[in-house]
Amino acid sequence: MAHTFDTIAIAHTGFKEKFGIPRQPGLAPAARGQLEILPPYDQPEAFDGLEQCSHLWLQFVFHRASSDQWRPRVRPPRLGGQKSLGVFATRAPVRPNPIGLSVVRYEGLHRREGKLWLDVSGVDLLDGTPILDIKPYVPYVDALTAAENRVASAPPTQLPIRFTPASVQACADYHTDTGIDLHALIAQVLAQDPRPRYQAPDPERRYGMRLYDRDVHWHYRQAASEQDTTWEIEVVDLVVPKDSR
Amino acid sequence: MAHTFDTIAIAHTGFKEKFGIPRQPGLAPAARGQLEILPPYDQPEAFDGLEQCSHLWLQFVFHRASSDQWRPRVRPPRLGGQKSLGVFATRAPVRPNPIGLSVVRYEGLHRREGKLWLDVSGVDLLDGTPILDIKPYVPYVDALTAAENRVASAPPTQLPIRFTPASVQACADYHTDTGIDLHALIAQVLAQDPRPRYQAPDPERRYGMRLYDRDVHWHYRQAASEQDTTWEIEVVDLVVPKDSR
């Protein structure tokens, strides 16, 4: 039996490509999003009371995942990409119905340029994500403190992040121009280590990801103070992408 | 933009009508459900790992709610049916996209009569509800202990429930015949007080709701020990519905 739903909003975020997006919401509190509420849903009274909620649920479409490609087993990046699990035991985007679920922080509702916008933070959504529903987070129902998940029991460990003086200056300039705190966002996003876990970091290689309209470049360094092989990330520079020049 | 999704499972529950269903999941832990996983999704390996999770999310269709009837403001029963809120500040079933979200407890996966069944408890789903997705509950992401919701900050107060000797016996007989603990389910469901809050209880009136294949009858009594007007429920009897005789 098929069910058809309408896009009620479009998420605008700094995540322009899948690579590097935090694998769960809330891991990067600096990741802001603006939900453009589409007509006929763009009535402020439809959101009346949401300002009394610190958090809300977004049910959305993984619009760049093809559900035709779903497989019963997937290899979550969280498990190093080597161990497989049933698709319904994961939050993987490639699944029979590509409907995502993310809890984000409510940051406000306002009208701008004739449109209604709902501001959120802690997003893990690709720019352009279609939103199907917005619901209040209800702590006494949703916050199950006794729940257990032995597959994903704790947040991933975070890498230490350093910035070169050039990249600090580039972030400061970007903040002046746009009001966007790219320094905090880069630090929080890269601390999750976007690299596929089965790949050993190559200190010679320059990595990059797009955030807003900048390419962020970084490399991996072995942390000097440790006997074990531990890694840190150094952010090298922000670059205006070639395709936008 | 329209998005079409496929039913991956059908929920079988004791809730045969909307009246009386707990207004959130988890309020009635005795409410069991069996999800009949539909082909081609009925592959046990697609669920491998879910047994390591105590709870799971169900994304489902409010199949008896008409989204054509959505209004920007709704009057949640929780607020006595008198105060209105924006539809997106509530979990009301009549909403632009009638997609529900419930967290339930994982109780097991098994094959029976050639079908794959996922057992859950704490359900608040109408019998026959189409399921769109099943996801693991991830406590470090989903259990926001610092979240606030000042519209619905605590579970509703529960009414005391008494059973007549006849109803106790009927529940015991039903348990012997079916293995279903109707006594616990009735106590937990009626403690939520299914009556619309704007209606004062009428002690003369006999109320009824269907649970599985029985009609549960009860009435309201003023609790004797209190000076204030407080109410309790007395379960009078279980009756085989006329339409099934």
Contacts between the chains, C-beta under 8 A, distances in Angstrom:
chain1	res1	chain2	res2	distance
A	1	B	6	7.4
A	1	B	7	4.4
A	1	B	130	6.1
A	2	B	4	5.2
A	2	B	5	7.0
A	2	B	6	6.0
A	2	B	7	7.8
A	3	B	4	7.0
A	3	B	5	5.2
A	3	B	6	7.9
A	3	B	7	7.2
A	3	B	61	5.4
A	3	B	130	6.8
A	3	B	132	7.0
A	4	B	2	5.2
A	4	B	3	7.0
A	4	B	4	4.8
A	4	B	5	7.9
A	5	B	2	7.0
A	5	B	3	5.2
A	5	B	4	7.9
A	5	B	5	7.2
A	5	B	97	4.2
A	5	B	99	6.7
A	6	B	1	7.4
A	6	B	2	6.0
A	6	B	3	7.9
A	6	B	96	6.6
A	6	B	97	6.3
A	7	B	1	4.4
A	7	B	2	7.8
A	7	B	3	7.2
A	8	B	96	5.4
A	8	B	97	6.5
A	24	B	138	6.9
A	24	B	141	4.5
A	25	B	141	6.7
A	26	B	141	6.2
A	26	B	144	7.8
A	41	B	96	5.7
A	43	B	72	4.7
A	44	B	86	8.0
A	45	B	72	4.7
A	45	B	73	5.7
A	45	B	86	5.7
A	46	B	72	3.9
A	46	B	73	7.4
A	46	B	86	4.6
A	46	B	87	5.3
A	46	B	88	5.5
A	47	B	86	4.6
A	47	B	88	5.1
A	47	B	89	6.3
A	48	B	73	7.0
A	48	B	84	7.9
A	48	B	85	6.0
A	48	B	86	3.8
A	48	B	89	6.2
A	49	B	85	4.0
A	49	B	86	5.4
A	49	B	89	3.3
A	49	B	90	7.3
A	49	B	151	5.3
A	50	B	86	6.4
A	50	B	88	6.0
A	50	B	89	4.3
A	52	B	89	7.4
A	52	B	148	8.0
A	52	B	149	6.8
A	52	B	150	4.0
A	52	B	151	5.1
A	53	B	89	6.9
A	53	B	147	7.9
A	53	B	148	7.0
A	53	B	149	4.7
A	53	B	150	7.4
A	53	B	151	6.8
A	54	B	144	7.9
A	54	B	146	7.6
A	54	B	147	5.0
A	54	B	148	4.4
A	54	B	149	7.3
A	55	B	144	5.7
A	55	B	147	4.6
A	57	B	101	6.3
A	59	B	59	6.6
A	59	B	97	7.8
A	59	B	99	5.6
A	59	B	101	6.8
A	61	B	3	5.4
A	72	B	43	4.7
A	72	B	45	4.7
A	72	B	46	3.9
A	73	B	45	5.7
A	73	B	46	7.4
A	73	B	48	7.0
A	84	B	48	7.9
A	85	B	48	6.0
A	85	B	49	3.9
A	86	B	44	8.0
A	86	B	45	5.7
A	86	B	46	4.6
A	86	B	47	4.5
A	86	B	48	3.8
A	86	B	49	5.4
A	86	B	50	6.3
A	87	B	46	5.3
A	88	B	46	5.5
A	88	B	47	5.1
A	88	B	50	6.0
A	88	B	133	7.9
A	88	B	134	4.5
A	88	B	135	7.1
A	88	B	136	7.8
A	89	B	47	6.3
A	89	B	48	6.3
A	89	B	49	3.2
A	89	B	50	4.3
A	89	B	52	7.4
A	89	B	53	6.9
A	89	B	136	5.5
A	90	B	49	7.3
A	90	B	135	7.8
A	90	B	136	6.9
A	91	B	135	5.7
A	91	B	136	7.1
A	91	B	138	7.1
A	95	B	133	6.8
A	96	B	6	6.7
A	96	B	8	5.4
A	96	B	41	5.7
A	96	B	133	7.5
A	97	B	5	4.2
A	97	B	6	6.3
A	97	B	8	6.5
A	97	B	59	7.8
A	97	B	132	4.9
A	97	B	133	5.2
A	99	B	5	6.7
A	99	B	59	5.6
A	99	B	99	7.6
A	99	B	132	6.0
A	99	B	133	5.1
A	101	B	57	6.3
A	101	B	59	6.8
A	101	B	101	7.1
A	101	B	135	6.3
A	103	B	141	7.2
A	103	B	142	6.5
A	103	B	144	6.5
A	130	B	1	6.1
A	130	B	3	6.8
A	132	B	3	7.0
A	132	B	97	4.9
A	132	B	99	6.0
A	133	B	88	7.9
A	133	B	95	6.8
A	133	B	96	7.4
A	133	B	97	5.2
A	133	B	99	5.1
A	134	B	88	4.5
A	135	B	88	7.1
A	135	B	90	7.8
A	135	B	91	5.7
A	135	B	101	6.3
A	136	B	88	7.8
A	136	B	89	5.5
A	136	B	90	6.9
A	136	B	91	7.1
A	136	B	149	5.7
A	136	B	151	6.7
A	136	B	152	7.4
A	137	B	144	6.5
A	137	B	147	5.2
A	137	B	149	6.3
A	138	B	24	6.9
A	138	B	91	7.1
A	138	B	149	5.4
A	138	B	152	5.2
A	139	B	144	6.9
A	139	B	145	7.5
A	139	B	147	4.8
A	139	B	148	7.1
A	139	B	149	5.8
A	139	B	153	7.7
A	140	B	152	7.3
A	140	B	153	7.4
A	140	B	154	5.8
A	140	B	155	5.2
A	141	B	24	4.5
A	141	B	25	6.7
A	141	B	26	6.2
A	141	B	103	7.2
A	142	B	103	6.5
A	142	B	142	6.6
A	142	B	143	7.6
A	142	B	144	7.5
A	142	B	147	7.8
A	143	B	142	7.6
A	143	B	143	4.6
A	143	B	144	5.6
A	143	B	145	5.6
A	143	B	147	6.3
A	144	B	26	7.7
A	144	B	54	7.9
A	144	B	55	5.8
A	144	B	103	6.5
A	144	B	137	6.6
A	144	B	139	6.9
A	144	B	142	7.5
A	144	B	143	5.6
A	145	B	139	7.5
A	145	B	143	5.6
A	145	B	145	6.2
A	146	B	54	7.6
A	147	B	53	7.8
A	147	B	54	5.0
A	147	B	55	4.6
A	147	B	137	5.2
A	147	B	139	4.8
A	147	B	142	7.8
A	147	B	143	6.4
A	148	B	52	8.0
A	148	B	53	7.0
A	148	B	54	4.4
A	148	B	139	7.1
A	149	B	52	6.8
A	149	B	53	4.7
A	149	B	54	7.3
A	149	B	136	5.7
A	149	B	137	6.3
A	149	B	138	5.4
A	149	B	139	5.9
A	150	B	52	4.0
A	150	B	53	7.4
A	151	B	49	5.3
A	151	B	52	5.1
A	151	B	53	6.8
A	151	B	136	6.7
A	152	B	136	7.4
A	152	B	138	5.2
A	152	B	140	7.3
A	153	B	139	7.7
A	153	B	140	7.4
A	154	B	140	5.8
A	155	B	140	5.2
